[in-house]
Amino acid sequence: MSRTPTDDQETTTAGRYAEFAAREARDVSPTYERLALAVSRDREVLALLAALPPADRQPNLLFGVVRFLGGPVEDPAAFRDFVLARWAAVAAELRARATQTNEAGRCAVLLPVLAALPQPLALLEVGASAGLCLYPDRYAYRYGDRQVGAGGPVLDCALTGIAPPARRPEVVWRAGLDLNPLDVTDPADMAWLDALVWPEHTARRARLRAAASVAAAEPPLLVRGDLVDDLPALAARAPAGATLVVFHTSVLYLVPPPRRAAFAEVIRNLPGHWIANEAPDVLRHDGLPAPPDGAHHNVLALDGVPLAWTRPHGQALTWFA
């Protein structure tokens, strides 16, 4: 019997959830590891997911939506019952939302590059969500026994192969571009950001709230727009005399490959610098060394030159440049 397109989509989605369990959730979130493995083996849930566009089937999005709707995630059986019983509501949220995880901890892996650029900086984040990564000058950092800066939140990062930066950057302008910017003063937007924090990660949840307080005190310029069509106009608003830095972290996997190529072409024609922190299969680089272990890592690159492996939430950086 020939396989139907739905069979192929179910198989692909099953593999996606199994890989998420093995490479992203293992040793990071036992809850999500159990859920992802359960979904990868559940033909009924996979069939429902297969009817959605690929971007709407991803594990982080499904789990975040269920949490946002008040559903259970600790027990795979209860999770399954909720998804099947409330599928219309779950599917509507999956189609309407995107994984806008706004992890301020990622600033810890950006800091060594940002601090080394000519100061002051004009920061422009692509896929900014609520803009919490636009405040690397306001957070404190702890690299082993070395702390950089004071105040809160304090962002912890295991640094390998490079010394901690001696200072935080000087930022004179901060702006973000997103298809759906979020507002940290809006309770519904904060509820969605909270739902995207993995269940066991109480420290990340506290960090989210602390970073949101920083952003609320001095809101960034957040513009609703497309990363290709609207980036040049926003970049042109950066003040003269500051080094423009366009950056993004774990964003381009949501963008179809042709648009990624168009984005790279646009960004290479802008003044200033480009910092990318993306998975190696999203932005490809020749001659990468092996990652430190089998967990999921991003590649930190400056102006297209790869520099380091980073963990997705900013918890570790391994410099190889």
Secondary structure as UniProt FT lines:
FT   HELIX           5..19
FT   HELIX           20..25
FT   TURN            26..28
FT   HELIX           30..40
FT   HELIX           43..50
FT   HELIX           54..56
FT   HELIX           59..68
FT   TURN            69..70
FT   HELIX           76..85
FT   HELIX           87..96
FT   HELIX           104..106
FT   HELIX           107..116
FT   STRAND          121..126
FT   TURN            129..130
FT   HELIX           132..134
FT   TURN            136..138
FT   STRAND          140..143
FT   TURN            144..145
FT   STRAND          146..148
FT   STRAND          154..156
FT   STRAND          158..160
FT   STRAND          171..178
FT   TURN            184..185
FT   HELIX           187..195
FT   TURN            199..200
FT   HELIX           202..217
FT   STRAND          221..224
FT   TURN            227..229
FT   HELIX           231..235
FT   TURN            236..237
FT   TURN            240..241
FT   STRAND          243..249
FT   HELIX           252..254
FT   HELIX           257..268
FT   STRAND          273..278
FT   TURN            280..282
FT   TURN            286..287
FT   STRAND          298..302
FT   TURN            303..304
FT   STRAND          305..310
FT   TURN            312..313
FT   STRAND          316..319
//
